Amino acid sequence: MPISAAEVDVRATFPQMRKYGLDPEAGVAMERLAYTLEIESPASPDAVARLAEMAAANCHAENSLRVPVPIECALRLNGDDVPFMPPEPPELRR
């Protein structure tokens, strides 16, 4: 499919109250993620939509954000392991 231009506008919304010390119980995780894919092409809207759907279905970043995964954390100081367990985000404590 010929594409003469492609651009993605990505916007995310994060709560700010805890970050600035205004509410220690407020959440910090992303609340919203939106993107707009702008394409210039002589292809039909249906063909471009199929391409965008295929790209989204196989995008590691997009699918990783859609499906929560466990996070394993480690801390090393000067080559030695240091006990470290980040606290759960407030969003998981509710």
Backbone torsions as a table, in degrees:
resi	resn	phi	psi	omega
1	MET	NA	126.5	178.7
2	PRO	-74.3	131.1	176.3
3	ILE	-129.7	120.8	-178.7
4	SER	-90.5	-22.6	177.5
5	ALA	-158.6	146.8	175.4
6	ALA	-147.1	135.8	-178.1
7	GLU	-144.8	142.5	178.0
8	VAL	-121.7	130.4	174.3
9	ASP	-108.6	116.7	-177.6
10	VAL	-114.5	131.5	179.5
11	ARG	-132.2	136.9	178.6
12	ALA	-129.0	148.8	177.9
13	THR	-118.2	129.4	178.6
14	PHE	-125.8	142.5	174.0
15	PRO	-69.8	146.6	-174.4
16	GLN	-113.5	-12.1	-171.5
17	MET	-60.0	-45.9	-178.6
18	ARG	-71.1	-39.8	-178.2
19	LYS	-55.4	-37.3	-177.8
20	TYR	-100.5	15.4	174.4
21	GLY	73.4	18.4	-177.2
22	LEU	-89.7	-22.9	178.9
23	ASP	-153.9	101.6	-176.4
24	PRO	-66.5	-14.5	179.8
25	GLU	-96.7	-5.3	-177.8
26	ALA	-68.9	154.7	178.0
27	GLY	-74.1	165.0	178.9
28	VAL	-129.1	-10.3	-175.9
29	ALA	-75.4	154.2	178.3
30	MET	-55.9	134.5	-179.2
31	GLU	-97.2	-26.3	-176.2
32	ARG	-156.8	141.9	174.0
33	LEU	-134.5	127.5	179.5
34	ALA	-134.6	142.6	174.6
35	TYR	-138.6	150.6	175.6
36	THR	-123.4	125.0	176.9
37	LEU	-101.1	118.3	-178.6
38	GLU	-108.0	120.9	-176.0
39	ILE	-126.1	139.4	171.1
40	GLU	-112.4	120.5	-175.8
41	SER	-163.2	148.6	173.7
42	PRO	-79.0	-4.4	-178.6
43	ALA	-66.5	160.0	-179.9
44	SER	-72.1	155.0	176.3
45	PRO	-56.3	-38.2	179.1
46	ASP	-63.7	-42.5	-179.8
47	ALA	-65.6	-42.0	179.7
48	VAL	-67.6	-39.3	177.8
49	ALA	-62.5	-41.8	178.0
50	ARG	-62.3	-41.2	178.1
51	LEU	-63.3	-45.1	-179.9
52	ALA	-64.4	-39.7	178.0
53	GLU	-64.3	-41.5	178.5
54	MET	-65.1	-42.4	179.4
55	ALA	-63.4	-43.8	179.7
56	ALA	-65.0	-40.4	-178.5
57	ALA	-64.5	-25.6	-176.4
58	ASN	-111.7	11.0	-178.2
59	CYS	-84.5	116.8	179.9
60	HIS	-59.8	-44.2	-177.4
61	ALA	-64.1	-50.7	-177.8
62	GLU	-61.6	-45.3	-177.6
63	ASN	-71.5	-29.5	175.8
64	SER	-67.2	-34.1	177.2
65	LEU	-75.0	-28.0	-179.7
66	ARG	-76.9	-27.3	-175.2
67	VAL	-120.6	112.6	179.0
68	PRO	-62.4	142.0	178.3
69	VAL	-130.2	152.5	175.9
70	PRO	-66.5	147.2	178.1
71	ILE	-114.3	126.9	178.0
72	GLU	-103.6	123.5	-176.6
73	CYS	-111.6	142.8	174.6
74	ALA	-140.4	149.3	177.6
75	LEU	-132.8	128.7	176.2
76	ARG	-124.7	134.9	176.8
77	LEU	-121.2	117.3	-178.8
78	ASN	53.6	37.6	176.8
79	GLY	87.6	-6.3	-179.4
80	ASP	-104.2	139.8	176.3
81	ASP	-67.5	139.1	177.5
82	VAL	-121.9	129.8	177.7
83	PRO	-57.6	131.2	-174.2
84	PHE	-156.7	125.4	175.6
85	MET	-141.1	104.8	179.5
86	PRO	-64.2	143.8	179.5
87	PRO	-68.2	155.5	176.0
88	GLU	-64.0	144.1	175.0
89	PRO	-65.1	150.8	-180.0
90	PRO	-54.3	-31.6	-178.6
91	GLU	-61.3	-28.3	-180.0
92	LEU	-88.5	-11.6	-178.7
93	ARG	-91.2	-6.4	-176.1
94	ARG	-81.6	NA	NA
